[in-house]
Amino acid sequence: MEFTPCHPQPFTFQQAISFDPEVSADEIGRLQNSISHLKRTQEELQEYAEDPDIAQAIKENNETIASQDERIFMLKLALTQRGASNATSAHYDLPPEPEPESRNGRHGGFGTSDNGLGLEPLDAPPPGDNLGLGPSSLTEEDEQESGVHL
């Protein structure tokens, strides 16, 4: 089978066929994540599209999205060529978009914290809210039962 990409790619189709399937699957996931972020950025940039620099960024992002979509297609096709008959299945598709807001009313996920560390999980309670789980609410029996039970 032969495949000629329309966009410059960092590898050929023949090279993609020789990739370890796990490497291909990881790259598909990475590219899908990148496309998801680029599409979100595109939506935000549309508001300022009259600015020539922003219009140029939108154009470049569209080219990048098209190139990455094509790369995903190449990798899926290569997996199919290698015998992974389900390479074009939904397994390799983007997961559904997350809810726009977490339970704590914040947007984002890791990297959205204002504490400078950028490591606050999406559904972390707001700072100072211990949800009644602070040291004063634990009894000695609770402490003995906490931990990992197998």
N, C-alpha and C positions, 0 to 999 in steps of 0.2 A: 504494500500500500504506500502511496505517495501523498504528501501533504506539503503545500507551499504556503507559508504564512503571508499575510498582507502587510503585517507590521514587523519591524525588526524584533527578533527574539534572541535571548541569550543562549539558546541552544537550538539544534535542528530537530526535526521530527525523529530522525534515526537515533539521535542521542537520547531523546525522551523515551524511546522504546527500551533503551538499555538501562534506564534508571531503575533503582530498586523501587518496587511498588509503594513501600512505606514513604520513601522520599517524595515520590510523586503525589501521594495523598496529602502529605504535610504541606507541600508547595501549593496544592490546590486550596487547602484551607487558608494558608497565608494570603494567597491572592484574593480569595473571596472576602477575607477580612479587610484587605486593603481597598477593594472595590466598594465595600459597604461604607467605609470611612470617606472615600472620595465622593460617593454619591451624596452623602450627608453634607459634605463641604460644598458641593455644587449647589445644593438647595439654599444654603446660607449665602453663597456668593451671588446668586441670582438677584438679590435685593440691590446689589451695587453694580450690576452689569453695565451700566452706562459709563463707568470709569474704564478707560482703555486698558489699564494694567489688569484690572479685574476681568475684563472681557478676554484678555490674553490668557490669564490663569484658567478661566473656564474652558477655553479652547484646548489648552494643554492637558487639563484634567480629563476632558473627553477623549483625547487621543490616548492617554494613559489607560483609561478604563477600557477602551476598545482593544488595546494591546494586551492588557491583562486578561480580558475575556477570551481573546484568541489563544493565549497561552494556556488557560484552563482547558479550552477545547482540545488543544494539542495534547496536553497531559492525559485527559480522559480518553482520547482516541488512542494514545500510546498504550494506556493500561488495557484497553479493549484489545488492541493488537497483541499484547502479551498474554491474553487469555483471561483477563479479568472481565468476564462478560457483563458484570454489573457496574462497570466503571462509569456509565452514564446514568446510573440510578440516582435517586434523591439523596442517597448517603453523602454524595459529594456536593450537594447543593447548599446554599446558604441556609442557616437556621432562621426561623422566624424572627422578625425584629423584636427586640425586648420591649417591655412596657416602657413608655416614655418617662415614667417617674417611679422611683422605688417607694417602698412603704414609708420611708422616713421623709419623703417629699423632696429628695434630692435627685438630680439627674446625673448620669454618667456611671462610673464604676470605679475601678482602681485608677488612681492618678487624678481624682477630682477633689481631693482633700485640700483644705486651706492650711493644713498644719505644716506644710513644707516638705512632708515626707512623700506625699502622693500615694499612700498605700491604704487608704480607707476603703473598705469593701462597700459595695453598692447598698446593702441593706443594714449598714451599721446604725445603731441608735444614735441620735444626735448627741453631741458632746455634753457630758454632765448627766445624761439620762441613763441610769443604771437599771431601769426597769424593775426595780425592787430586788435586784440580784446582788447588791453590794454586801460587804462583810457583815453588816448589821442584821441582814435578813437570813443568814445561814445559821443553822443550828449545828451542834456537834454531830448529830446523826446525819444531817445533810452532807457535811464534810466527809464523813466516813463512806458515804454512798457515792460520792462524786468520783470521777475518774473513768477509766476505760474498763468496760466489762466485756469479756469475751464469752 
